[in-house]
Amino acid sequence: SFVFGDGDQNSDLEERKWEEIGSVIRKGRGVVTAEQLAPFMIGDYEEDPDNPLDRERFVLPVLQRFDGRAEVDEEGNIVYYFPELQKTAASRQGTGGTGVGMGYLQERPWKFSSAETGQKVAAVGLGILNVVGIISFSNILANSGVTAAQIAQHYGGVVALAINLLPAIKVYAGGYFAIPIIRWILNRNTNKQIADRNARRLLAFQRLQQMDPQLRQKLQSAQRYGSTRVVSERQAVYTSDADTEQMAMDDFDRKLGEK
């Protein structure tokens, strides 16, 4: 843990993201706006605010993931319609709403080590002890007046093994501290990027919470559009069932007439 860390702190990020986005879409009865998806998607893609075609580019992976499409509601706003998730929402009671207030996606900052303080102190102490031992042993060899090969041949056993492994032990001792230092530097840069993405998602979420009149009107229009699509789907199913029943009755009358 001290040397190599504890792995990716956000290994479940994708799973959490798609689960929360699916909940937002179902909450909106299968119809949502880009503003409702922004707290979970913004930050993954760099948008050009001066390019109208690029402002909602972060929605594309959501459309691909949940088989959705862009549509225009009665107010002329671009909304995103997800038929399959609408069916799931329709099968649940009390799932209507605007999908506001469901939080935002938060990435966890990378920890240097999850080890306890005592364990970290012990790890550092072990590393220092290794370095001191290597330096002392190297000085003894350097000041002995004979070559390391002669000492190894004379004493043999553990001494010979230690002399032969000394270059590898030096590399290990250096890496024991070099790797954590490099990780610490990389973690700082990574955590800055994570903090920036979290801040952008938080701003998007706060905009939903504090919604201005224009955004409120847009979300209400999307909600009405979602309700309209639910009714349309139900009418289509009812019409299909009625047509099937009528065809069956006509076929029964035809066969009865033939007899």
Buried (B, 14 or more C-beta within 10 A) or exposed (E): BBBEBEEEBBEEBEEBBBEBBBBBBBBBBBBBBBBBBBBBBBBEEEBEEEEEEEEBBBBEBBBEEBEBEEBEBEEEBBBBBBBEBBEBBBEEEEBBBBBBEBEBBBBBBBEBBEBEEEEBEEBBEEBEEBBEEBEEBBEEBEEEEEEBEEBBEEEEEEBBEBBEEBEEBBEEBEEBBEBBEEBEEEBEEBBEEBEEBBEBBBBBBEBBEEBEEEBEEBBEBBBBBBEBBBEEBEEEEEEEEEEEEEEEEEEEEEEEEEE
